[in-house]
Amino acid sequence: MTDAAPRLATLAETLLGAPVPVRIRAWDGSEAGPPTGPTLVLANRRALRRVLWRPGELGLARAWVAGDITVEGDLFELLDRVAGLLWARDPAAAPEAEPAVRRSGLGKLAALRPHLPDRAAAGAAGTATLLRDPAARSALRDLVALARPWPAPAPPPEEAPRRGGPLHTRNRDRQAISHHYDVGNEFYQHVLGPSMVYSCAYWSPGSTLEEAQRDKLDLVCRKLGLEPGLRLLDVGCGWGSMALHAAREYGVRVTGITLSREQAVYARKRAAEEGLADRVDIRIQDYRDVKDGPYDAISSIGMAEHVGADRYREYARTLHALLAPGGRLLNHQIARPPEPDEEAYRVDEFIDAYVFPDGELSPLGTTVGELERAGFEVRDVEALREHYGLTLRAWVARLEEHWEAAVRLTSPGRARVWRLYMAASALGFEHGRLGVNQVLAVKSAAAGRSGLPLRLRTWGA
């Protein structure tokens, strides 16, 4: 019989309470759902087994990474259609009100998260509710029959190993950073482009990705008031793009720190090739171990997401202590909306297992509050949410253009992780489920002198 897809469509409609918004093709060749638009392809029964053995987001993520689930057509459209269905069927699940959606880690896979009628993702309460519904019980029995759930599939090899012990120790942070960044500099070149800047660009109409990334680096330098002779600490320096730009264009002396050995090797090589090795010092070092302040300015671009909520006050105080009086901090950081109950926040399963182990997002207000508690005076906040959506779409396009090379350099599963992660993240920024902000703060000098001009926004001219 070739009826797996219609049976799956019926199952999905029973659980979601609405027609499936995308076409489904099953391993037996059967299809169901809308005749046009993207198609969700279940390559084998193992896709269902993964969901049964690990209900919720992680089971779906494992199926995607392993290639048990694929998409024909526009991935962005498929994610958007599914997410739109979830919001439309329950007003409380709209992006401005649904904690489970807002709990997005670094690019929430909200579009594929199974929101059951009580909005539990296969937790104990959700299971109990389902079992009281005769139609849902029947659907679940059908799913088990389709899946033939034994044996339990092993997780894909790209999944980060389980981690024990306290969060955000130096050693654990080093391991998390290595999982994310030490997958090969050449792979990142194919995704990020020649700039090797791994944070949102600053777009203008008609600009290319490379131009927009250059403009972002220059924006940071202008906000920091860089000029020849000053000392800049670039925390989480990545592949050295900010450090090189600041040294080359503004004549500053830069110390860049990273926990990624591959990033450090790449950044040092770039500095030597550009004749900037005497002004750019790249270190493999934790921010908590920097002892050679004071610095005149500090840039932290896309690094604070790795710090963790419990360590953020330590992070802010450490950077404050490293600045000279009158020094400026530019903190560029992804944010999430606040939870009604912040204790309910949980790190996203897909992101934690495959992308950013131990990564955590905070609301903008929390970040600003912690900087102020550390002694900073926050002087400007600029939201760049739409810029990150544009940047991620550009990165996805580059990945798809260089797909064969990306697979060869890493693995098919790793390339699939990045394609899904970036596409889902782009939609998160576009729909307001994620934000990104540049916070300019100053360590005021004696008598409250900030050293800032009366009109700050001259950098936007």
Secondary structure as a PSIPRED ss2 file (coil, helix, strand):
# PSIPRED VFORMAT (PSIPRED V4.0)

   1 M C   1.000  0.000  0.000
   2 T C   1.000  0.000  0.000
   3 D C   1.000  0.000  0.000
   4 A H   0.000  1.000  0.000
   5 A H   0.000  1.000  0.000
   6 P H   0.000  1.000  0.000
   7 R H   0.000  1.000  0.000
   8 L H   0.000  1.000  0.000
   9 A H   0.000  1.000  0.000
  10 T H   0.000  1.000  0.000
  11 L H   0.000  1.000  0.000
  12 A H   0.000  1.000  0.000
  13 E H   0.000  1.000  0.000
  14 T H   0.000  1.000  0.000
  15 L H   0.000  1.000  0.000
  16 L H   0.000  1.000  0.000
  17 G C   1.000  0.000  0.000
  18 A C   1.000  0.000  0.000
  19 P C   1.000  0.000  0.000
  20 V C   1.000  0.000  0.000
  21 P C   1.000  0.000  0.000
  22 V C   1.000  0.000  0.000
  23 R E   0.000  0.000  1.000
  24 I E   0.000  0.000  1.000
  25 R E   0.000  0.000  1.000
  26 A C   1.000  0.000  0.000
  27 W C   1.000  0.000  0.000
  28 D C   1.000  0.000  0.000
  29 G C   1.000  0.000  0.000
  30 S C   1.000  0.000  0.000
  31 E E   0.000  0.000  1.000
  32 A E   0.000  0.000  1.000
  33 G C   1.000  0.000  0.000
  34 P C   1.000  0.000  0.000
  35 P C   1.000  0.000  0.000
  36 T C   1.000  0.000  0.000
  37 G C   1.000  0.000  0.000
  38 P C   1.000  0.000  0.000
  39 T E   0.000  0.000  1.000
  40 L E   0.000  0.000  1.000
  41 V E   0.000  0.000  1.000
  42 L E   0.000  0.000  1.000
  43 A C   1.000  0.000  0.000
  44 N C   1.000  0.000  0.000
  45 R C   1.000  0.000  0.000
  46 R H   0.000  1.000  0.000
  47 A H   0.000  1.000  0.000
  48 L H   0.000  1.000  0.000
  49 R H   0.000  1.000  0.000
  50 R H   0.000  1.000  0.000
  51 V H   0.000  1.000  0.000
  52 L H   0.000  1.000  0.000
  53 W H   0.000  1.000  0.000
  54 R C   1.000  0.000  0.000
  55 P C   1.000  0.000  0.000
  56 G C   1.000  0.000  0.000
  57 E H   0.000  1.000  0.000
  58 L H   0.000  1.000  0.000
  59 G H   0.000  1.000  0.000
  60 L H   0.000  1.000  0.000
  61 A H   0.000  1.000  0.000
  62 R H   0.000  1.000  0.000
  63 A H   0.000  1.000  0.000
  64 W H   0.000  1.000  0.000
  65 V H   0.000  1.000  0.000
  66 A H   0.000  1.000  0.000
  67 G C   1.000  0.000  0.000
  68 D C   1.000  0.000  0.000
  69 I E   0.000  0.000  1.000
  70 T E   0.000  0.000  1.000
  71 V E   0.000  0.000  1.000
  72 E E   0.000  0.000  1.000
  73 G C   1.000  0.000  0.000
  74 D C   1.000  0.000  0.000
  75 L H   0.000  1.000  0.000
  76 F H   0.000  1.000  0.000
  77 E H   0.000  1.000  0.000
  78 L H   0.000  1.000  0.000
  79 L H   0.000  1.000  0.000
  80 D H   0.000  1.000  0.000
  81 R H   0.000  1.000  0.000
  82 V H   0.000  1.000  0.000
  83 A H   0.000  1.000  0.000
  84 G H   0.000  1.000  0.000
  85 L H   0.000  1.000  0.000
  86 L H   0.000  1.000  0.000
  87 W H   0.000  1.000  0.000
  88 A H   0.000  1.000  0.000
  89 R H   0.000  1.000  0.000
  90 D C   1.000  0.000  0.000
  91 P H   0.000  1.000  0.000
  92 A H   0.000  1.000  0.000
  93 A H   0.000  1.000  0.000
  94 A C   1.000  0.000  0.000
  95 P C   1.000  0.000  0.000
  96 E C   1.000  0.000  0.000
  97 A C   1.000  0.000  0.000
  98 E C   1.000  0.000  0.000
  99 P H   0.000  1.000  0.000
 100 A H   0.000  1.000  0.000
 101 V H   0.000  1.000  0.000
 102 R H   0.000  1.000  0.000
 103 R C   1.000  0.000  0.000
 104 S C   1.000  0.000  0.000
 105 G C   1.000  0.000  0.000
 106 L C   1.000  0.000  0.000
 107 G C   1.000  0.000  0.000
 108 K C   1.000  0.000  0.000
 109 L C   1.000  0.000  0.000
 110 A H   0.000  1.000  0.000
 111 A H   0.000  1.000  0.000
 112 L H   0.000  1.000  0.000
 113 R C   1.000  0.000  0.000
 114 P C   1.000  0.000  0.000
 115 H C   1.000  0.000  0.000
 116 L C   1.000  0.000  0.000
 117 P C   1.000  0.000  0.000
 118 D C   1.000  0.000  0.000
 119 R C   1.000  0.000  0.000
 120 A C   1.000  0.000  0.000
 121 A C   1.000  0.000  0.000
 122 A C   1.000  0.000  0.000
 123 G C   1.000  0.000  0.000
 124 A H   0.000  1.000  0.000
 125 A H   0.000  1.000  0.000
 126 G H   0.000  1.000  0.000
 127 T H   0.000  1.000  0.000
 128 A H   0.000  1.000  0.000
 129 T H   0.000  1.000  0.000
 130 L H   0.000  1.000  0.000
 131 L H   0.000  1.000  0.000
 132 R C   1.000  0.000  0.000
 133 D C   1.000  0.000  0.000
 134 P H   0.000  1.000  0.000
 135 A H   0.000  1.000  0.000
 136 A H   0.000  1.000  0.000
 137 R H   0.000  1.000  0.000
 138 S H   0.000  1.000  0.000
 139 A H   0.000  1.000  0.000
 140 L H   0.000  1.000  0.000
 141 R H   0.000  1.000  0.000
 142 D H   0.000  1.000  0.000
 143 L H   0.000  1.000  0.000
 144 V H   0.000  1.000  0.000
 145 A H   0.000  1.000  0.000
 146 L H   0.000  1.000  0.000
 147 A H   0.000  1.000  0.000
 148 R C   1.000  0.000  0.000
 149 P C   1.000  0.000  0.000
 150 W C   1.000  0.000  0.000
 151 P C   1.000  0.000  0.000
 152 A C   1.000  0.000  0.000
 153 P C   1.000  0.000  0.000
 154 A C   1.000  0.000  0.000
 155 P C   1.000  0.000  0.000
 156 P C   1.000  0.000  0.000
 157 P C   1.000  0.000  0.000
 158 E C   1.000  0.000  0.000
 159 E C   1.000  0.000  0.000
 160 A C   1.000  0.000  0.000
 161 P C   1.000  0.000  0.000
 162 R C   1.000  0.000  0.000
 163 R C   1.000  0.000  0.000
 164 G C   1.000  0.000  0.000
 165 G C   1.000  0.000  0.000
 166 P C   1.000  0.000  0.000
 167 L C   1.000  0.000  0.000
 168 H C   1.000  0.000  0.000
 169 T C   1.000  0.000  0.000
 170 R H   0.000  1.000  0.000
 171 N H   0.000  1.000  0.000
 172 R H   0.000  1.000  0.000
 173 D H   0.000  1.000  0.000
 174 R H   0.000  1.000  0.000
 175 Q H   0.000  1.000  0.000
 176 A H   0.000  1.000  0.000
 177 I H   0.000  1.000  0.000
 178 S H   0.000  1.000  0.000
 179 H H   0.000  1.000  0.000
 180 H H   0.000  1.000  0.000
 181 Y H   0.000  1.000  0.000
 182 D C   1.000  0.000  0.000
 183 V C   1.000  0.000  0.000
 184 G C   1.000  0.000  0.000
 185 N H   0.000  1.000  0.000
 186 E H   0.000  1.000  0.000
 187 F H   0.000  1.000  0.000
 188 Y H   0.000  1.000  0.000
 189 Q H   0.000  1.000  0.000
 190 H H   0.000  1.000  0.000
 191 V H   0.000  1.000  0.000
 192 L H   0.000  1.000  0.000
 193 G C   1.000  0.000  0.000
 194 P C   1.000  0.000  0.000
 195 S C   1.000  0.000  0.000
 196 M C   1.000  0.000  0.000
 197 V C   1.000  0.000  0.000
 198 Y C   1.000  0.000  0.000
 199 S C   1.000  0.000  0.000
 200 C C   1.000  0.000  0.000
 201 A C   1.000  0.000  0.000
 202 Y C   1.000  0.000  0.000
 203 W C   1.000  0.000  0.000
 204 S C   1.000  0.000  0.000
 205 P C   1.000  0.000  0.000
 206 G C   1.000  0.000  0.000
 207 S C   1.000  0.000  0.000
 208 T C   1.000  0.000  0.000
 209 L H   0.000  1.000  0.000
 210 E H   0.000  1.000  0.000
 211 E H   0.000  1.000  0.000
 212 A H   0.000  1.000  0.000
 213 Q H   0.000  1.000  0.000
 214 R H   0.000  1.000  0.000
 215 D H   0.000  1.000  0.000
 216 K H   0.000  1.000  0.000
 217 L H   0.000  1.000  0.000
 218 D H   0.000  1.000  0.000
 219 L H   0.000  1.000  0.000
 220 V H   0.000  1.000  0.000
 221 C H   0.000  1.000  0.000
 222 R H   0.000  1.000  0.000
 223 K H   0.000  1.000  0.000
 224 L C   1.000  0.000  0.000
 225 G C   1.000  0.000  0.000
 226 L C   1.000  0.000  0.000
 227 E C   1.000  0.000  0.000
 228 P C   1.000  0.000  0.000
 229 G C   1.000  0.000  0.000
 230 L C   1.000  0.000  0.000
 231 R E   0.000  0.000  1.000
 232 L E   0.000  0.000  1.000
 233 L E   0.000  0.000  1.000
 234 D E   0.000  0.000  1.000
 235 V E   0.000  0.000  1.000
 236 G C   1.000  0.000  0.000
 237 C C   1.000  0.000  0.000
 238 G C   1.000  0.000  0.000
 239 W C   1.000  0.000  0.000
 240 G C   1.000  0.000  0.000
 241 S H   0.000  1.000  0.000
 242 M H   0.000  1.000  0.000
 243 A H   0.000  1.000  0.000
 244 L H   0.000  1.000  0.000
 245 H H   0.000  1.000  0.000
 246 A H   0.000  1.000  0.000
 247 A H   0.000  1.000  0.000
 248 R H   0.000  1.000  0.000
 249 E H   0.000  1.000  0.000
 250 Y H   0.000  1.000  0.000
 251 G C   1.000  0.000  0.000
 252 V C   1.000  0.000  0.000
 253 R E   0.000  0.000  1.000
 254 V E   0.000  0.000  1.000
 255 T E   0.000  0.000  1.000
 256 G E   0.000  0.000  1.000
 257 I E   0.000  0.000  1.000
 258 T E   0.000  0.000  1.000
 259 L C   1.000  0.000  0.000
 260 S C   1.000  0.000  0.000
 261 R H   0.000  1.000  0.000
 262 E H   0.000  1.000  0.000
 263 Q H   0.000  1.000  0.000
 264 A H   0.000  1.000  0.000
 265 V H   0.000  1.000  0.000
 266 Y H   0.000  1.000  0.000
 267 A H   0.000  1.000  0.000
 268 R H   0.000  1.000  0.000
 269 K H   0.000  1.000  0.000
 270 R H   0.000  1.000  0.000
 271 A H   0.000  1.000  0.000
 272 A H   0.000  1.000  0.000
 273 E H   0.000  1.000  0.000
 274 E C   1.000  0.000  0.000
 275 G C   1.000  0.000  0.000
 276 L C   1.000  0.000  0.000
 277 A C   1.000  0.000  0.000
 278 D C   1.000  0.000  0.000
 279 R C   1.000  0.000  0.000
 280 V E   0.000  0.000  1.000
 281 D E   0.000  0.000  1.000
 282 I E   0.000  0.000  1.000
 283 R E   0.000  0.000  1.000
 284 I E   0.000  0.000  1.000
 285 Q C   1.000  0.000  0.000
 286 D C   1.000  0.000  0.000
 287 Y H   0.000  1.000  0.000
 288 R H   0.000  1.000  0.000
 289 D H   0.000  1.000  0.000
 290 V C   1.000  0.000  0.000
 291 K C   1.000  0.000  0.000
 292 D C   1.000  0.000  0.000
 293 G C   1.000  0.000  0.000
 294 P C   1.000  0.000  0.000
 295 Y E   0.000  0.000  1.000
 296 D E   0.000  0.000  1.000
 297 A E   0.000  0.000  1.000
 298 I E   0.000  0.000  1.000
 299 S E   0.000  0.000  1.000
 300 S E   0.000  0.000  1.000
 301 I E   0.000  0.000  1.000
 302 G C   1.000  0.000  0.000
 303 M C   1.000  0.000  0.000
 304 A H   0.000  1.000  0.000
 305 E H   0.000  1.000  0.000
 306 H H   0.000  1.000  0.000
 307 V C   1.000  0.000  0.000
 308 G C   1.000  0.000  0.000
 309 A H   0.000  1.000  0.000
 310 D H   0.000  1.000  0.000
 311 R H   0.000  1.000  0.000
 312 Y H   0.000  1.000  0.000
 313 R H   0.000  1.000  0.000
 314 E H   0.000  1.000  0.000
 315 Y H   0.000  1.000  0.000
 316 A H   0.000  1.000  0.000
 317 R H   0.000  1.000  0.000
 318 T H   0.000  1.000  0.000
 319 L H   0.000  1.000  0.000
 320 H H   0.000  1.000  0.000
 321 A H   0.000  1.000  0.000
 322 L H   0.000  1.000  0.000
 323 L E   0.000  0.000  1.000
 324 A E   0.000  0.000  1.000
 325 P E   0.000  0.000  1.000
 326 G E   0.000  0.000  1.000
 327 G E   0.000  0.000  1.000
 328 R E   0.000  0.000  1.000
 329 L E   0.000  0.000  1.000
 330 L E   0.000  0.000  1.000
 331 N E   0.000  0.000  1.000
 332 H E   0.000  0.000  1.000
 333 Q E   0.000  0.000  1.000
 334 I E   0.000  0.000  1.000
 335 A E   0.000  0.000  1.000
 336 R C   1.000  0.000  0.000
 337 P C   1.000  0.000  0.000
 338 P C   1.000  0.000  0.000
 339 E C   1.000  0.000  0.000
 340 P C   1.000  0.000  0.000
 341 D C   1.000  0.000  0.000
 342 E H   0.000  1.000  0.000
 343 E H   0.000  1.000  0.000
 344 A H   0.000  1.000  0.000
 345 Y C   1.000  0.000  0.000
 346 R C   1.000  0.000  0.000
 347 V C   1.000  0.000  0.000
 348 D C   1.000  0.000  0.000
 349 E H   0.000  1.000  0.000
 350 F H   0.000  1.000  0.000
 351 I H   0.000  1.000  0.000
 352 D H   0.000  1.000  0.000
 353 A H   0.000  1.000  0.000
 354 Y H   0.000  1.000  0.000
 355 V C   1.000  0.000  0.000
 356 F C   1.000  0.000  0.000
 357 P C   1.000  0.000  0.000
 358 D C   1.000  0.000  0.000
 359 G C   1.000  0.000  0.000
 360 E C   1.000  0.000  0.000
 361 L C   1.000  0.000  0.000
 362 S E   0.000  0.000  1.000
 363 P C   1.000  0.000  0.000
 364 L H   0.000  1.000  0.000
 365 G H   0.000  1.000  0.000
 366 T H   0.000  1.000  0.000
 367 T H   0.000  1.000  0.000
 368 V H   0.000  1.000  0.000
 369 G H   0.000  1.000  0.000
 370 E H   0.000  1.000  0.000
 371 L H   0.000  1.000  0.000
 372 E H   0.000  1.000  0.000
 373 R H   0.000  1.000  0.000
 374 A C   1.000  0.000  0.000
 375 G C   1.000  0.000  0.000
 376 F C   1.000  0.000  0.000
 377 E E   0.000  0.000  1.000
 378 V E   0.000  0.000  1.000
 379 R E   0.000  0.000  1.000
 380 D E   0.000  0.000  1.000
 381 V E   0.000  0.000  1.000
 382 E E   0.000  0.000  1.000
 383 A E   0.000  0.000  1.000
 384 L C   1.000  0.000  0.000
 385 R H   0.000  1.000  0.000
 386 E H   0.000  1.000  0.000
 387 H H   0.000  1.000  0.000
 388 Y H   0.000  1.000  0.000
 389 G H   0.000  1.000  0.000
 390 L H   0.000  1.000  0.000
 391 T H   0.000  1.000  0.000
 392 L H   0.000  1.000  0.000
 393 R H   0.000  1.000  0.000
 394 A H   0.000  1.000  0.000
 395 W H   0.000  1.000  0.000
 396 V H   0.000  1.000  0.000
 397 A H   0.000  1.000  0.000
 398 R H   0.000  1.000  0.000
 399 L H   0.000  1.000  0.000
 400 E H   0.000  1.000  0.000
 401 E H   0.000  1.000  0.000
 402 H C   1.000  0.000  0.000
 403 W H   0.000  1.000  0.000
 404 E H   0.000  1.000  0.000
 405 A H   0.000  1.000  0.000
 406 A H   0.000  1.000  0.000
 407 V H   0.000  1.000  0.000
 408 R H   0.000  1.000  0.000
 409 L H   0.000  1.000  0.000
 410 T C   1.000  0.000  0.000
 411 S C   1.000  0.000  0.000
 412 P H   0.000  1.000  0.000
 413 G H   0.000  1.000  0.000
 414 R H   0.000  1.000  0.000
 415 A H   0.000  1.000  0.000
 416 R H   0.000  1.000  0.000
 417 V H   0.000  1.000  0.000
 418 W H   0.000  1.000  0.000
 419 R H   0.000  1.000  0.000
 420 L H   0.000  1.000  0.000
 421 Y H   0.000  1.000  0.000
 422 M H   0.000  1.000  0.000
 423 A H   0.000  1.000  0.000
 424 A H   0.000  1.000  0.000
 425 S H   0.000  1.000  0.000
 426 A H   0.000  1.000  0.000
 427 L H   0.000  1.000  0.000
 428 G H   0.000  1.000  0.000
 429 F H   0.000  1.000  0.000
 430 E H   0.000  1.000  0.000
 431 H C   1.000  0.000  0.000
 432 G C   1.000  0.000  0.000
 433 R C   1.000  0.000  0.000
 434 L C   1.000  0.000  0.000
 435 G E   0.000  0.000  1.000
 436 V E   0.000  0.000  1.000
 437 N E   0.000  0.000  1.000
 438 Q E   0.000  0.000  1.000
 439 V E   0.000  0.000  1.000
 440 L E   0.000  0.000  1.000
 441 A E   0.000  0.000  1.000
 442 V E   0.000  0.000  1.000
 443 K C   1.000  0.000  0.000
 444 S C   1.000  0.000  0.000
 445 A C   1.000  0.000  0.000
 446 A H   0.000  1.000  0.000
 447 A H   0.000  1.000  0.000
 448 G H   0.000  1.000  0.000
 449 R C   1.000  0.000  0.000
 450 S C   1.000  0.000  0.000
 451 G C   1.000  0.000  0.000
 452 L C   1.000  0.000  0.000
 453 P C   1.000  0.000  0.000
 454 L C   1.000  0.000  0.000
 455 R C   1.000  0.000  0.000
 456 L H   0.000  1.000  0.000
 457 R H   0.000  1.000  0.000
 458 T H   0.000  1.000  0.000
 459 W H   0.000  1.000  0.000
 460 G H   0.000  1.000  0.000
 461 A C   1.000  0.000  0.000
